[in-house]
Amino acid sequence: MTDQEPMRVWSLRRRVTGRVIGLVALGWLVSIAISAVVLHVELNEMFDEELEVLVEATVLSLDAAPEGGRSRAVGVQTNDGERVLRILTGSGPQPEAPWQIAPTEGFHDAEGWRVLRRHAEGAVIEAAHALDWRNEELIEAVLSLLTLILPMIAVLVLALRRTVGGTMAPVGALADAVAARQPDDLSAIDGRALPREMQPLVSALNAHVGRIEALRQAERRFVANAAHELRTPIAATRAHLQQTVGDGAAEAVAMLDGLTRRIERLLQLSRLDSGLALGQGPADLVRILRLMLADLRDRADLRFDDADLERLSVRVDPDVLAIVLRNVLDNAVEHGTGAVSVRLTQDGVLCVENPTTQTRLYTEAFEKRAGSEGAGLGLSILASTAAASGIGLETRLDAGVARVTLRFALA
C-alpha cells in the first residue's frame, strides 16, 4: 500500500485576490475589445473626414492655379507612401498609384487602400489612405489602453492584499484564541464580535467542544465511581485480613496492597488519558514531597536532602505533582535494592536514585521485566505526565544505579 501524497495547502487570501484580479482583468479586456470596435469606427470616420478636407483643399488650389495645373501624385505629411494624393488632368502623363482608377466618385476600398475620388475643374482628384496604416493607428491606440492596465493591476494587488488581509483578520484572531487556550479550558468561544460568515464555524466548534466536555465529565464520573467501588471493598478486606492470624493472611494483605497500587496506577493512567488535572499550579514541591516520603518510610530506607528549603513553589498542578512524585518513589522502592536517595536543589531540580539489579528501564505502558509483580505502568505514567505538564524528565541506569531527574519550572 503506497502512502498518500500530502494535500496541498492553499491560501484563501491568495485565491480571493487572484480571482478578483482575474475578474477585473477580464472586465478590462472586454472593455478594451468593445473600445477597439468603437475606435475602429470612429477612427475610420475621422480619417474619411481628413480625406474629404484634403480633396476640398486641393479643389480650391486647382481653382487658383492657371490652366488647372498638371497631373501628379504626392505624399501628404508622410514620405512612406501611406497617405497619397493623386491629381489627374487631361494633359501630361498619368501618375501611377497603388490602386486602380475608381470608376465613380465617392469612397472606395480597393487593394488595401481607402480612396476618395472627386471631379473638379476638368481634373480628377483621388486622396487615399493605406488600410495597414489605419490599422496600425488603431493598434497603437488599443496598446495604449492595455498599457494602462498594468499599473492599475499593481495598485489593485496591493489594495486587495490589504483589504483581504484585514477581512481575514478575524479568522487569524479566532485561530490564535483557540491555540492560546489551556488543555483543560473547554468553555464556549465567544463569537459575537466575529462576522456573520464565521458564525456557523464558531457554533460547530462550540458544539464539538461541548461534546468533549460531556465525555470528560463522564470520564470523571467513571474514575470517581471506579475508585470508590474498587478501593472500598479492597480496604475492607485488607482490614479484615489484618485481624486474622497466620502466614496466609499476611500474604493476602501483601497481595491486596499490590492490587491497590495497581488500581491507583490504572486510575492515574485513565486520568492522564482523559487530560484531567493538567493545570499550571502553583504547588509546594517540598510539602508534597515530604508527604509522599512519610507515606513510604515504613517500606524503604529513604534519605532526603531538602537543601534547607521550607517551601518551593513550582508551576505544576498539585494533583499532577503528587502523581509524578508517587510514581518515582514507588518505582525506586519496588525495583531498587538499597537506600533511596532524594536530593532537591533550590532551582527546582529533584534527583531520585538507588541501587538496582535491573539492566534496563522500561518506559512503555505495560512493559516490564520477567518476574516483575508490577503492572508495567510506573515509568509510562511518569513520562506521560511529565510531557503533558512541562516537567523535564531524565532517566538513567549506570553501573547498577538507577537515577531519575526531574526539572520543575519555578512559580
Stockholm file with secondary structure:
# STOCKHOLM 1.0

chainA/1-411         MTDQEPMRVWSLRRRVTGRVIGLVALGWLVSIAISAVVLHVELNEMFDEELEVLVEATVLSLDAAPEGGRSRAVGVQTNDGERVLRILTGSGPQPEAPWQIAPTEGFHDAEGWRVLRRHAEGAVIEAAHALDWRNEELIEAVLSLLTLILPMIAVLVLALRRTVGGTMAPVGALADAVAARQPDDLSAIDGRALPREMQPLVSALNAHVGRIEALRQAERRFVANAAHELRTPIAATRAHLQQTVGDGAAEAVAMLDGLTRRIERLLQLSRLDSGLALGQGPADLVRILRLMLADLRDRADLRFDDADLERLSVRVDPDVLAIVLRNVLDNAVEHGTGAVSVRLTQDGVLCVENPTTQTRLYTEAFEKRAGSEGAGLGLSILASTAAASGIGLETRLDAGVARVTLRFALA
#=GR chainA/1-411 SS CCCCCCCCCCCHHHHHHHHHHHHHHHHHHHHHHHHHHHHHHHHHHHHHHHHHHHHHHHHHHHHHSGGGCCCEEEESSCSSSSEEEEEECSSSCCCCCSSCCCSSSEEEEETTEEEEEEEETTEEEEEEEEHHHHHHHHHHHHHHHHHHHHHHHHHHHHHHHHHHHHHHHHHHHHHHHHHTSCTTCCCCCCCTTSCGGGHHHHHHHHHHHHHHHHHHHHHHHHHHHHHHHHHHHHHHHHHHHHTSCSHHHHHHHHHHHHHHHHHHHHHHHHHHHTTCSCCCCCEEHHHHHHHHHHHHTTTSCEEEECTTCSCCEESSCHHHHHHHHHHHHHHHHHHBSSCEEEEECTTSEEEEEEEBCCSSCCCSTTCCCTTCCSCSCHHHHHHHHHHHHTCEEEEEEETTEEEEEEECCBC
#=GC SS_cons         CCCCCCCCCCCHHHHHHHHHHHHHHHHHHHHHHHHHHHHHHHHHHHHHHHHHHHHHHHHHHHHHSGGGCCCEEEESSCSSSSEEEEEECSSSCCCCCSSCCCSSSEEEEETTEEEEEEEETTEEEEEEEEHHHHHHHHHHHHHHHHHHHHHHHHHHHHHHHHHHHHHHHHHHHHHHHHHTSCTTCCCCCCCTTSCGGGHHHHHHHHHHHHHHHHHHHHHHHHHHHHHHHHHHHHHHHHHHHHTSCSHHHHHHHHHHHHHHHHHHHHHHHHHHHTTCSCCCCCEEHHHHHHHHHHHHTTTSCEEEECTTCSCCEESSCHHHHHHHHHHHHHHHHHHBSSCEEEEECTTSEEEEEEEBCCSSCCCSTTCCCTTCCSCSCHHHHHHHHHHHHTCEEEEEEETTEEEEEEECCBC
//
